[in-house]
Amino acid sequence: MAPFIERGEKNAILLNTAAIGIIERAKELRQQGKTLSSICKTIENESKQPKTDSNSFIQTPSNTNKLDQTQELIEAIKAKYKAELETKETRFESLQNEFKQFKTTILLLTDGRGTDLQSIAANKEREAMIKGKRLALYEDLQGLRFWQSGRKKNILSRLERLENGEPENKAA
């Protein structure tokens, strides 16, 4: 029986189709009143005989019928999976085509240019730096006294240049 037994999930004992014939033959012999040891010897002797013997437990009509039914079931499952695979392949191809269309649409919208993330980040850094300079200049203005009007004018002109995006000239 060892070649007909496999271990399954959680160590379950699984028998292949040939083992079913052996078990059915053992059941027949048991119904005839034979003991377990004689059943083992009989089955062992029958398994050594050529398989063309009409009394062989593997060649019983019920086994061939079950085998045919199993093969038909396997073929039906294969056909089902093949059909599912074909539908999924066509769906995959259609999604690939759709993706290509979206990609060309995006390129048309951006005139073939991608978004330049580095320039966006650089602009944000520049804006943050300008904001920081503005705050520093406003703090300088608040700390000046009324008699320091020349320095106030200098700070106000620097603020104006920052607002207009002109380079800051510290000499002025």
C-alpha positions in Angstrom: 0.0 0.0 0.0 3.0 2.3 0.6 3.3 3.5 -3.1 -0.4 4.4 -3.1 -0.3 6.6 0.1 0.7 10.3 0.3 0.7 12.8 3.1 -1.4 15.9 2.6 -2.1 19.0 4.5 -1.8 18.6 8.3 -0.4 15.2 7.7 -3.6 13.8 6.3 -3.4 10.4 4.6 -4.3 10.6 0.9 -4.8 7.6 -1.3 -4.5 7.6 -5.1 -7.0 5.9 -7.4 -5.1 2.6 -7.4 -5.5 2.4 -3.6 -9.3 2.6 -3.9 -9.3 -0.6 -6.0 -7.1 -2.3 -3.3 -9.5 -1.2 -0.5 -12.6 -2.4 -2.4 -11.0 -5.8 -3.0 -10.1 -6.0 0.7 -13.7 -5.2 1.5 -14.9 -8.0 -0.8 -12.5 -10.5 0.7 -13.6 -9.4 4.2 -17.3 -10.0 3.3 -16.3 -13.5 2.1 -15.1 -14.1 5.7 -11.4 -14.0 5.2 -9.1 -12.8 8.0 -6.9 -9.7 7.7 -3.7 -11.6 7.3 -5.1 -13.8 4.5 -6.5 -10.6 2.8 -3.1 -9.1 2.8 -1.5 -12.2 1.3 -4.3 -12.5 -1.3 -4.0 -8.9 -2.4 -0.2 -9.2 -2.5 -0.4 -12.3 -4.7 -3.0 -10.6 -7.0 -0.9 -7.5 -7.4 2.1 -9.7 -8.6 -0.1 -11.3 -11.3 -0.3 -9.7 -14.7 -2.9 -6.9 -14.8 -4.8 -8.4 -17.8 -6.3 -10.9 -15.4 -10.1 -10.4 -15.2 -10.0 -11.0 -11.4 -7.4 -8.3 -10.7 -8.6 -5.7 -8.3 -7.2 -2.9 -10.4 -9.1 -3.8 -13.6 -12.6 -3.9 -12.0 -15.2 -2.2 -14.2 -16.2 0.1 -11.3 -12.6 1.4 -11.1 -12.4 2.0 -14.9 -15.7 3.8 -14.7 -14.5 6.0 -11.8 -11.3 6.6 -13.6 -13.1 7.7 -16.7 -15.3 10.0 -14.7 -12.3 11.4 -13.0 -10.5 12.0 -16.3 -13.6 13.8 -17.6 -13.8 15.9 -14.6 -10.1 16.8 -14.9 -10.7 17.7 -18.6 -13.7 19.9 -17.7 -11.6 21.7 -15.0 -8.8 22.2 -17.5 -11.2 23.7 -20.1 -12.6 26.0 -17.5 -9.2 27.3 -16.4 -8.1 27.6 -20.0 -11.2 29.8 -20.8 -10.5 31.9 -17.7 -6.9 32.3 -18.7 -7.9 33.5 -22.2 -10.4 36.1 -20.8 -7.7 37.3 -18.3 -5.2 37.6 -21.1 -7.6 39.6 -23.3 -8.3 41.8 -20.3 -4.6 42.3 -19.6 -4.0 43.3 -23.3 -6.9 45.8 -23.2 -5.5 47.3 -20.0 -2.1 47.6 -21.6 -3.6 49.4 -24.6 -5.5 51.7 -22.2 -2.4 52.5 -20.3 -0.6 53.4 -23.6 -3.4 55.7 -24.5 -3.3 57.4 -21.2 0.4 57.8 -21.4 0.2 59.4 -24.8 -2.6 61.7 -23.6 -0.4 62.8 -20.7 2.5 63.5 -23.0 0.2 65.6 -25.2 -1.0 67.6 -22.3 2.5 68.4 -21.1 3.9 68.9 -24.7 6.1 65.9 -24.2 7.7 67.3 -21.1 7.4 65.5 -17.8 6.9 67.3 -14.6 10.3 68.5 -13.3 10.1 67.8 -9.6 13.5 69.3 -9.0 12.5 72.7 -10.4 9.4 72.6 -8.3 11.4 71.8 -5.1 13.9 74.5 -6.0 11.1 77.1 -6.4 9.7 76.2 -3.0 13.2 76.5 -1.4 13.6 79.9 -3.1 10.2 81.1 -1.9 11.0 79.9 1.7 14.4 81.8 1.6 12.7 85.0 0.3 10.1 84.7 3.1 12.8 84.3 5.7 14.6 87.4 4.4 11.4 89.4 4.4 10.7 88.5 8.0 14.3 89.4 9.0 14.0 92.8 7.2 10.6 93.6 8.9 12.2 92.8 12.3 15.0 95.1 11.5 12.5 97.9 10.6 10.6 97.4 13.9 13.8 97.8 15.9 14.9 101.1 14.3 14.4 104.4 16.0 12.9 107.5 14.3 16.3 109.2 13.8 17.6 106.2 11.7 15.6 107.1 8.6 18.5 106.4 6.1 18.7 102.8 7.3 14.9 102.5 7.1 15.0 103.6 3.4 17.7 101.0 2.7 15.7 98.2 4.3 12.5 99.3 2.4 14.3 99.3 -0.9 15.6 95.8 -0.2 12.1 94.6 0.6 10.8 96.2 -2.6 13.5 94.4 -4.7 12.6 91.1 -3.0 8.9 91.6 -3.8 9.8 92.3 -7.5 12.1 89.2 -7.7 15.2 91.3 -8.4 18.6 90.2 -7.0 19.4 91.8 -3.7 22.2 94.4 -3.8 23.7 94.8 -0.4 25.8 97.8 -1.4 22.7 100.0 -2.0 
